[in-house]
Amino acid sequence: MDTMNVALPESMKSFVQEQVTEGGYSSVSEYIRELIRADQKRKAEERIDALLLEGLDSGEPIPVTPEYWAAKKQKLAERLDKAIRPR
């Protein structure tokens, strides 16, 4: 694992130390990693939301039934089969 140094004003350093102590983190590094993971998760969720909205705005709605999903899975399986075993 690589090391990264970050310069913080005293007020932020104190805040981080308080969060480590109060949050039960074993180190500042653990606290910072948790913040980064939370930010990564938030960005991934924003991307999913954007894609869902894009899908909703992409055309006329269609009914999604169990039969629709069965046909979709079949087409995807055939596509995968062709990709794995080109003819």
C-alpha positions in Angstrom: 0.0 0.0 0.0 1.3 3.4 -0.9 1.5 6.4 1.5 0.1 9.8 0.8 0.7 12.9 2.8 -2.0 15.5 3.1 -1.6 19.0 4.6 -4.5 20.2 6.7 -5.1 23.3 8.7 -5.1 22.7 12.5 -8.9 22.9 12.7 -9.4 20.1 10.2 -6.6 18.0 11.8 -8.4 18.4 15.1 -11.7 17.4 13.5 -10.2 14.3 12.0 -8.6 13.3 15.3 -12.0 13.7 17.0 -13.7 11.6 14.4 -11.1 8.8 14.7 -11.6 8.8 18.5 -15.3 9.1 18.6 -15.9 6.8 15.6 -13.9 3.9 16.9 -11.4 4.0 14.0 -8.0 2.5 14.7 -6.2 5.2 12.8 -6.5 8.4 10.7 -5.8 6.2 7.7 -8.7 4.0 8.4 -11.0 7.0 8.8 -9.8 8.5 5.5 -10.2 5.2 3.7 -13.8 5.0 4.9 -14.5 8.6 3.6 -13.1 7.7 0.2 -15.1 4.4 0.1 -18.2 6.4 0.9 -17.4 8.9 -1.8 -16.8 6.1 -4.4 -20.1 4.5 -3.5 -21.9 7.9 -3.8 -20.4 8.5 -7.2 -21.4 5.0 -8.4 -25.0 5.5 -7.2 -25.1 8.9 -9.0 -23.9 7.2 -12.2 -26.6 4.5 -11.8 -29.3 7.1 -11.2 -28.1 9.0 -14.4 -28.2 5.8 -16.4 -31.7 4.9 -15.1 -33.0 8.4 -16.0 -31.3 8.1 -19.5 -33.1 4.7 -19.9 -36.4 6.2 -18.9 -36.0 9.0 -21.4 -34.8 6.7 -24.2 -38.2 5.9 -25.8 -41.6 4.5 -25.5 -42.1 2.3 -22.4 -42.5 -1.4 -22.9 -44.1 -3.9 -20.5 -41.5 -5.8 -18.6 -43.0 -9.2 -17.8 -41.4 -12.6 -16.8 -41.7 -13.5 -20.5 -39.7 -10.4 -21.5 -36.9 -11.3 -19.0 -36.8 -14.9 -20.3 -36.4 -13.7 -23.9 -33.8 -11.1 -22.9 -31.8 -13.8 -21.0 -32.0 -16.1 -24.0 -30.7 -13.4 -26.4 -27.9 -12.5 -24.0 -27.0 -16.2 -23.6 -26.8 -16.6 -27.4 -24.7 -13.4 -27.7 -22.3 -14.7 -25.0 -22.1 -18.1 -26.7 -21.2 -16.4 -30.0 -18.5 -14.3 -28.3 -17.0 -17.3 -26.6 -17.2 -19.6 -29.6 -16.9 -17.5 -32.8 -18.1 -19.3 -35.9 
